[in-house]
Amino acid sequence: MSSLVYFLKQSIQGFARNLSTTLGSIITIFLSLFIIGLFLVGALVIDNIVKSVENEVSITAYVKDGAKEKDLEKVQEFIKGLDGVSSVSFTTKDEALEEFRNMSSNADIVEELGGNPLPASINIELSNPQQVQEVATEIQNSKLFAKVADDKDPAKSLKYGQRTVERLFQVTNYLRYGGIVLIGLLVFIALVFINNTIRLAIMARRKEIAIMRLVGASNGFIRGPFLMEGALHAIIGAALAIGCIELVRRFALPQLQSSLAFLPIGVESRMFIIIYLVLLAAGLVIGLIGSAFAMRRYLKV
Amino acid sequence: MTEATNHGARSAELSMALPVLEPEDMPQQGAPVISFDRVSKVYPAQPNRPALDNISLQIYPGEFVFLVGHSGSGKSTLVRLIIRELRPTSGTITIANEDLNSMRNWRVPYLRRNIGCVFQDFKLLPNKTVFDNVAFALEVIGKSRSIVRTQVPEVLRLVGLQDKLDKMPDQLSGGEAQRVSIARAIVNRPPLLVCDEPTGNLDPQTSRGIMDLLERINRTGTTVLVATHDREMVDNMRRRVIALERGHLTRDQQRGVYGFDV
């Protein structure tokens, strides 16, 4: 216990001794943890968005004009019976036109064409978005659907959001890899900074260390202050990063939410607590490894 | 608590007239404190010229031994081998029945707690007072504050610096600084005190004072090994002399003299 107090005293003295490098290592730890934290929050937000997009994945099956009512009913029955389908609805040609008029800015184009060029369609909602491919294949291969399909090739009469989701995943994957590389670089820089700070602390106390060895101070006792110093840098850096992310949560996220109201980006506060704990732990690991590394090189005991 | 009272008794005894023991009264029995068995040390920089060549010697508890030789004869190497700052190229060194070759690294600090060390350059911390310099040696081996408060003034009284507790090292004369470093070496009451050129930086009169102090410490039962090239001192004191010449042990003599022609 008394030696813990001694370590603490020594490491605080170390702070004062090399104020500029100490600040440098605290700031690099802070920045890398802050960015790690931002990426974690961002990952959670994107995860939420992806989930909500996935929920909206549905299959649209276009039907040719003049398909028999009976056949259509049979197809709908068949689709309803498929695994992973939650609901099936029918859009008539008129409804499709109406929708198009509402969506499109130059709806007059339809008038020019004369008649209604839009096909009727069956809309299929899925209970499990992962199954979209399988459901689509089954519909495509069924003879029932071939009879009513808008195009000769049933595959071309099916439209579903598979590719959108895939692209979204791809983008988030790139972001994730980019983030990992950036975080790796920052962690490396933080390690170098801590290594350097602790090296200076060791140099400054060289004489003391020589005497400590001479009179038989144990290795742990000699190393303690430097490990403590690295850990203190890490804790201060982590505290700053946590403070900044808390600010982001309080002020920036609600703003983002109100400007992107159609996307659900709210993240549970429980997740934030986990993020903060992760940041603190990551900071401690960086701090301790950085100072352990410096000691291996400059503090032969 | 018992340690403190023990200690009090011991220092009272010290401050009284000590019983004078003649060198031949010194017991040469029991297990040796230091034992070298065919020890050689070759530095990588000089592979053809061993710093120590096939040295065997025994030093028994309570002895006062001079280690003499010119510069470069291997005195300092021998001292550094004893505190395991260096490891021998071949041969075995045994300190208090412990083989330094097979000793684990983490045990080394505990070995050093049993060996007081004094060097030519004092090795005092310039930003600490005399008291703090001596207290430091106790603090870093985890002694409690009450032990520090009782033992430090006592040992400083023993070396005659009871009035200089609050002085900084740069306010001390060379002799006083060396007394502080001796105080630091013995404050933990090691059974063995090793001095490497303790009077190398001091004038003859001050050196005599230091040697008297070392002799007094020896009379309390501490084994003392002094590496020196101070001819006058060795010749006056007539203690056991071990002479080294270019890494060879050339002479080991009870009540010896310095004996080199310089």
HADDOCK unambig.tbl for C-alpha pairs under 7 A between the chains (distance, minus, plus):
assign (segid A and resid 208 and name CA) (segid B and resid 125 and name CA) 6.81 0.50 0.50
assign (segid A and resid 212 and name CA) (segid B and resid 140 and name CA) 6.58 0.50 0.50
assign (segid A and resid 213 and name CA) (segid B and resid 109 and name CA) 6.87 0.50 0.50
assign (segid A and resid 214 and name CA) (segid B and resid 112 and name CA) 6.54 0.50 0.50
assign (segid A and resid 215 and name CA) (segid B and resid 112 and name CA) 5.95 0.50 0.50
assign (segid A and resid 215 and name CA) (segid B and resid 113 and name CA) 5.73 0.50 0.50
assign (segid A and resid 215 and name CA) (segid B and resid 137 and name CA) 5.88 0.50 0.50
assign (segid A and resid 216 and name CA) (segid B and resid 109 and name CA) 4.00 0.50 0.50
assign (segid A and resid 216 and name CA) (segid B and resid 110 and name CA) 5.94 0.50 0.50
assign (segid A and resid 216 and name CA) (segid B and resid 112 and name CA) 4.74 0.50 0.50
assign (segid A and resid 216 and name CA) (segid B and resid 113 and name CA) 4.81 0.50 0.50
assign (segid A and resid 216 and name CA) (segid B and resid 141 and name CA) 6.59 0.50 0.50
assign (segid A and resid 217 and name CA) (segid B and resid 109 and name CA) 5.78 0.50 0.50
assign (segid A and resid 217 and name CA) (segid B and resid 140 and name CA) 5.28 0.50 0.50
assign (segid A and resid 217 and name CA) (segid B and resid 141 and name CA) 4.87 0.50 0.50
assign (segid A and resid 218 and name CA) (segid B and resid 109 and name CA) 5.33 0.50 0.50
assign (segid A and resid 218 and name CA) (segid B and resid 141 and name CA) 6.97 0.50 0.50
